Each structure stands twice: as structure tokens, then as C-alpha cells.
Amino acid sequence: LRSAINLLVEDGKLKKMHGKGTFVSAPVFVETKAGGSFTLFCRQIGAVPRTDIISSQKVPALPLVAHHLGVEAGLPVCRICRARSINDVTAIFEIDYFRSEDDYILTADVSGAPIADAIKENTGLKAGRFEDIFDIACATEEQAALFRCQPGTPLLLVRQTVLTADRQILYYNEQYILSERYKYVISYV
């Protein structure tokens, strides 16, 4: 029985937690062919994507956000906070920032369709370049509640600037990813 359990642990089907026991592992999803779209990725693998809008409003741009959007710190920017789930299991907490003049995004359907669709429909522009910065963050109380994990749990933080092919800034986002549920993949051509 122990060797069978150890084999299931090695296969990733079970997870041993010292002092707590052995538990069934949640499935881990790995995006490989959806071109960066969470919604399209889920549909390709037969999973059900869900995006819950937590907030959608104008806020003063913090210095880091202002830098990535090419605006002055303190000026208003559009901010959308979203929880991204796969088969009703939250895997990503995402904060998207747009310049103030792109306020169409505050009322666009960004829960049922890719955000790129709203951009193209309203501006005619499409993403052609992504600049990603990777870091580690610890789950805040709010994020821990969404992920149903302990506050302080390590998360992959992806700071992404999305641009057109000719380097026009479309938006900037911060993705907090619980990597035991979703793997962020980069493909190079």
C-alpha cells in the first residue's frame, strides 16, 4: 500500500503534507497553444473558463503602473480586477490597467470574452508584442480568500505590458498565479 501511495505521489496524483496527511492533488493546467488567451486556452482543453469581475474603476496611477503605461504617476487610469477560474477553481488573480482615454474597457464584456476582443472592437488595434517580468509574491488576505489558500502562499507574479506590433502600449497587467493550478508557458519562435 505504501509503495502504491508513493507511486501516486510521484505521478502527482497525491500530495503528502508533513504532519497533515496525504491528499488528492488538484489538476494542474499548462497553457501551450492559446497565444496567451486564458479563455481560449480553457476552451481548447475542454475546460470551462470563468472570469469574475471583482472591480472596474478609475484610480490614480501608482508609479510602477504609470511607468508601464507611459503616463504620469497620479493621473487616473482604468483598473479592472478579475479572478480567473478553470472548472470553477480560481487559478489567477489579474489586475489590468488601461490609460484613462481607454475607458471603454470599464463597461466592455471582459468576463465572457478575451480582453483582446474588446480592444480590437473598440480601437481596431491588436496585440503583437508582450513584455513579461517574472517575480514571486505572497498571497494577500484577499488573494488567499480567492485561491482558498493560506495568506503568504507563494504566487508567480507576471507583470505584463501588452503592445501592438509597432510597440504602441495597449495595456499593462499584473497576474498573480497559483502555480500548483496553472502553469504559465512562454513559446519562442
N, C-alpha and C positions, 0 to 999 in steps of 0.2 A: 504494500500500500504506500509506504514512504517513497519508494522509487517511482511509483506511478505519479504521485504528487509532485516529486521533483521534476519529472519529465514535463508535466503540465506547467510548472513554474518556468522551466527553460523555454517552452513554447510560447510563453506569455499569456497563457490562458488563466493561470492563477498567480496571485501575488502574495508573498509572505511579508507580514509586518511584524517585526520583532516585538514580542510582548503582547500582541493583539490577536494573532491568528493568521489563517490563510483565507484569502478571499478571491472571488471570481474577478478577473480583470475586465475593465471596461474596454470595448474595442477602440483601437487607435486608427484614425483615418489619415491617409497620406495623400495629399494633393499632388498629382503629377501632370495632368493634361488639360487643365481648365483655364490656362492662361491667366491665373491669378484671381479668377472669379470664384468666390466661395459658393455662391448659388449654383453656378454651372457645374462645379466640381461635385457637389452633392447629387445633383440630378444625374450626372454621368455614372456614378457608382450605385444608383438606385436608392440613395438615402433621401430623407426628407429634410430639406433645409428650412430653417426658421430664423427670421430676424425680428427681434423685438426692439422697437424704438424706445429708449429709456428717456431721452430728452432731445429736443431740437430747438435751438435758440441762438440769438446773437450774444456774444460775450466779448470782453476786452481780450485782445491777443496777448498771450504771455510771450516773453522774449523769444523762446525757442520756436513757438508756433509762428510768430511774426517773421523770424529768420527764414523758415522753410516756405512760407507763403510769399515772401518778398514784400511785406508790408511793415509799417511802423508798429512797434510794441504799444499796446494800449488801445489801438484802433479796433473798432468792432469787427469780428469775424463770425461766420456761421459755424456752429458746432452741433454735430449730431452724435449722440452716444447710442451705441447699438450692442445688443447681446446676440451673438451668432450661435445657433444650435444645430446639431446634427442628430436627427431622430430624437428630438426633444432633450438632448444632453448639451448643455452650454459648453462650447469649446473656445470661443473667442469673445473678448470684450473689446470693442473697437470704438475709437473716437475719431471722427472725420472733421476736418477743418477746411472751410472754403472762404475765399475773400468775401467781404461784405456785399459786393455787387452781384455775387452769385447766389443771392438769397432765394432763388427758385428752389434750391435744394431743401429748404426748410419745409416745403409743402409737397415735394416730389415723393413718389412711391419708392422708397428705398428699403422697404421691408419685404416686398414681394418680387422685386426685380433687381438685377445688378445696378449698382450706383453708376456704372459706366453708361447704362442706358439712359438714365436721367440727364447725365451730362451731354450726351450726344443729341438727345431730343431737344434740349434747351439751348445748346450752344453750337451744335454741329461739329464739335471737337471730339477727338477720341484719344485715349491713352496710347502712347507709343514708346514710353520710357518709364522705368521705375528705378528710383534710387532708395535702397534699403540700408538702414543702420540697425544692427542687432545688438541687443543688450539683455540683461536679466533684471527683472523687477520682482518685488514681493507683493503678493496679493493684498490689497487693501481690504477693509471690512466689507465695502460694497462689492468688490470683485469676488471675495470669498463667498459671499451670500449667493451671487450669481452662479459661481462654479460649484457651489456646495463643497468647498474645501476649507481648510484652516487658514485664517489670516496669516500672512507671512509665507505661504506656499510659493515656491519659485515659479515664475512665469517667464516665457520667452516674450520679450518686448521687441516688436518690429516698428521702427519709425520709418515711414514710407512717404516719399514725395513722388507724386504721380504727375507726369509731364506729357505733353504731346511729343511727337517725333522731332519737332523742331525746338524742343526744350521750353515750351510755354507751360508755366505751372498751372495745373488743373486743381489739385488739392493736396493736402497733407493729412496723413492719419497715423495714429498710434494703435497698434494691435497688441493686446495682452492675450497670449495664447497659453492654455494649459496643455503642455506638450504631451501629456500622457493620454490626451484625447485627440489631438490633431497635430500633424507634422507639417511644418512649413518647408516647402521644397523650392529650390531655385534651379532653373534649367538654363544652360548657356548654349548659344548657337555657334 
